[in-house]
Amino acid sequence: MSSITDVKLFLLDMDGTFYLGERILPGSLDFIEAVTKSGRDFMFLTNNSSHNADYYVKRLSRMGLDVGPEKVLTSTQVTAIKVCELYPGKRAFLLGNEYMLEEMRAGGVVIDQDNPEIVVIGYDTTLDYKKMTRVCDLVRAGLPYVASHPDFNCPTETGFAPDIGAIIAFIEASAGRRPDLIVGKPHRGIVEAAVARTGLEPRHMAMVGDRLYTDVETGLKHGMLSILVLSGETTPEMAAQSPIKPHLTFNRLSDMNGLL
């Protein structure tokens, strides 16, 4: 696919694409209005496992966009789906904050921090050295090891915060293992979940985001229109130097409005 006219559903990244921290990015609401008026649809697809879908719904509402939870698909929701599918009934040690804990339990995952059979890690904003020592011990012992997503950094209003990719690197340096499964963008699991929720095939979707190795790569790997916006992590210089090439590039979401 190489044309916006073929798109029925826009999958939108959040951090660095629709907003930055608590600040909505210019043109974001205008883009949603243009998508809706064109008869197309949208859904937010976020790798950020430090918050759950209800949190994102409330955050979007504060920014002037009222949507239901069906419009937000998180890497944590998909991680719960994959854990239940691959390790049914297994007890999981979770490296994650209270939002991830709530969403994993809601997805049917049994959390047992004391006697786990598998390890699941996310973007844990409550991380401390005790937690890191514990998770490294469990990974070193050979327990199945699942990560919610691969992002190294999370865009913020002041720059970047270390994300789960940095945690994965820490664990690998200590325990000598990488995850057996990474769920979020650009991997297949989160795309399968989007297809299951919407009933649309990837060829009718566009993946829109600010990050080359997750957002753009998702579109390229899974048969979607791949769109880069230069409102977050990726600079024009980074895009020019990267071997990952989106189908289309815009400065911000609303720059697409005239093509809808």
C-alpha positions, -999 to 999 in steps of 0.1 A, spaced: 0 0 0 13 35 -8 -17 58 -7 -37 73 21 -69 69 0 -67 31 6 -67 35 44 -98 27 64 -82 28 99 -53 50 112 -34 33 140 -19 62 160 10 62 183 5 84 214 38 97 230 55 120 205 28 116 179 -5 128 194 8 144 226 41 150 245 37 145 282 6 164 293 7 187 262 -13 178 231 7 184 200 -5 211 176 -29 198 149 -37 165 167 -74 173 173 -78 188 138 -64 155 124 -90 134 143 -118 157 130 -105 153 94 -103 115 97 -138 113 111 -153 136 84 -136 115 57 -155 84 69 -124 67 82 -116 55 117 -87 57 142 -74 38 171 -45 45 194 -18 19 196 7 25 223 38 5 234 38 24 267 30 -1 294 34 23 323 -3 32 321 -35 13 313 -62 20 288 -85 37 313 -57 61 322 -51 70 285 -89 75 280 -89 100 308 -57 117 296 -72 121 261 -103 136 276 -83 162 295 -68 171 261 -102 176 245 -108 142 228 -135 119 243 -131 83 233 -141 49 248 -116 23 259 -121 4 226 -101 32 209 -70 24 229 -49 -7 225 -19 -10 249 11 -33 248 1 -45 283 -33 -57 270 -17 -76 242 10 -90 266 -18 -104 288 -34 -120 257 -1 -136 246 9 -148 281 -25 -165 286 -22 -180 251 14 -193 255 15 -200 292 -21 -207 303 -25 -207 341 12 -200 347 22 -178 376 40 -146 365 65 -124 382 57 -89 370 82 -61 367 58 -32 362 39 -5 381 4 -6 395 -13 3 362 4 -26 344 -5 -49 374 -41 -40 371 -43 -45 334 -25 -78 334 -48 -92 361 -78 -79 341 -65 -98 312 -65 -130 331 -28 -133 341 -20 -148 375 5 -126 393 27 -143 419 58 -123 428 71 -149 453 68 -182 434 66 -174 397 68 -198 367 74 -170 341 88 -135 340 69 -106 324 85 -71 323 72 -37 312 81 0 315 83 0 353 82 36 365 86 23 401 118 5 393 145 1 420 176 -20 426 158 -46 446 134 -53 417 162 -54 392 182 -79 413 151 -101 416 142 -101 380 178 -108 369 179 -138 393 147 -152 378 158 -147 342 192 -162 350 174 -192 364 159 -198 330 122 -189 335 103 -180 303 108 -143 298 83 -119 281 86 -82 275 58 -58 267 77 -38 241 112 -29 229 114 10 232 147 23 246 133 57 255 100 74 262 96 109 248 88 135 275 84 173 275 120 177 287 136 151 265 135 113 271 130 89 300 147 54 299 121 29 288 119 -9 288 146 -13 262 171 1 287 157 -24 313 161 -53 288 198 -42 282 204 -41 320 190 -77 324 209 -90 294 242 -75 308 236 -92 342 217 -124 333 230 -130 297 195 -134 282 171 -114 260 134 -119 262 119 -150 246 91 -129 234 86 -91 228 50 -82 222 46 -46 212 54 -27 181 69 -37 157 62 -73 165 33 -94 153 13 -98 185 1 -62 187 -9 -62 150 -29 -94 154 -47 -78 184 -55 -47 163 -69 -69 135 -89 -90 160 -104 -58 176 -113 -40 144 -120 -68 119 -99 -50 93 -69 -64 74 -35 -47 77 -37 -36 41 -65 -13 51 -46 2 80 -20 29 83 5 29 112 14 65 122 41 74 147 73 93 155 96 63 160 114 45 132 122 11 148 88 6 163 60 26 146 74 28 110 88 -7 112 53 -20 122 38 -7 90 66 -19 68 67 -54 84 30 -61 84 16 -47 51 3 -14 63 9 21 50 38 33 71 37 70 81 64 89 100 56 122 119 86 144 129 69 156 161 87 133 186 118 112 186 129 111 150 145 142 134 149 148 97 186 139 100 178 106 117 152 98 91 176 105 62 203 83 78 181 54 88 177 23 66 141 22 78 121 42 53 84 51 58 61 53 28 52 89 38 66 115 62 49 146 77 59 172 103 28 165 123 -6 147 121 -26 176 107 -3 179 77 -22 148 63 -56 165 65 -55 178 29 -50 142 16 -80 127 35 
